[in-house]
Amino acid sequence: ARESEHEKVLLQARESRVQRLRSVRDFSMEPIRFVLRNNESIECDVGCETVPAKTKITNMFLPDRRRESARVDKYLMAHIMESATNFPAWKVSKLWRMEAADIVATMSLCSHVPAVYGSGKEFDIMEALDVETSSRQNAAVAFISNCGMGTATSGREDMLKTLRAEGIEVHNYGGCERTHNETETGSREERKAKTLRKYKFCLAFENTIELDYKSEKLFQCIAYGGIPVVLGPFQEEHYRPGGADSLLELHPKDEAQVNRTAARIRYLMSNETAWRAAVSWKDDQAGPSLPLRAFLGLGMVRFGCRTCIHAADRLTRESEQKREDWGG
């Protein structure tokens, strides 16, 4: 009964919101116009149509070249899915101060429309451990390419060497100091998922350590790769799917912390029961931790649709504000 009442409240709120939007503009008849490089369709509760760019306009706003930008209806959008450490002009605080773009869409959760990689649609986070634990290799798997990128900011390539020096076997399928070649078939994503399923540990090393910067590496490791190991400090409490051992963290600038984590990995490698307990959150019908579910839920609505919803809400608020200013 409680779930039925909750659903009723949600439906009423949605209907109220739709009516509020229609009082300003019927978006089903006059949809939000989203300028993109290609004329891809966007499914959304708010009317939203893509308009192919006719000039050099792309779907990326460049702080130093304003003529190349995205437009969402009347709004100019700054959109990027790279780290601000590697692209400092895109730091969200700087974009806010510049006021050069009406809509900020970066990987920072402080953006108007956060551009996130992970979602429950793209990655089967609750995929059962269908491979017997005894058949998973007692090693860590990595896909690290773009050699040199991130060496100064995250130290990920040096960390591979450190783990090996600590007696931890690391199999790298990426382009940087590759030790293994892929043998699986299928698309790139399918091959990677099949490979990750072979290992008990998965190194989700980003090219930079930055607030909110989490690429598909982490979510692929959580979904398919046993226990994820990340570089930090990382806000691990936001992304850890289960108990303390369900996600492990390495701090490249803290040797003592790295030694402790390496010792924990060695222990879990030697103790099948402890390793199985670390990934037991997948057996819980409630799913992963609430913070991780909240983050994955953000990406359940596609970026294009979330952008159109933001634009529609903004147009509505501006119109209502004008009415109040005019005494209507």
Buried (B, 14 or more C-beta within 10 A) or exposed (E): EEEEEEEEEEEEEEEEBBEEBEEBBEBEEEBBBBBBEEEEEBEBBBBBBBEEBEEEBBBBBBBEEEEBBBBBBEBBBBBBBBBBBBEEEBBBEEBBEEEBBBBBBBBBEEBBBBBBBBBBEBBEBBEEBEEEEEEBBBBBBBBBEEEEBBBEBBBBBEBBEBBEEBEBBBBBBBEBEBEBEEEEEEEEEEBBBBBBBBBBBBBBBBBBBBBBBBBBBBBBBBBBBBBBBBBBEBBBEBBBBBEEBBBBBBBBEEEEBBEEBBEBBBEBBEEBEEBBBBBBBBEEEEBBBEBBBEBBEBBEBBBBBBBBBBBBBBBBEEEBEEEEEEEE
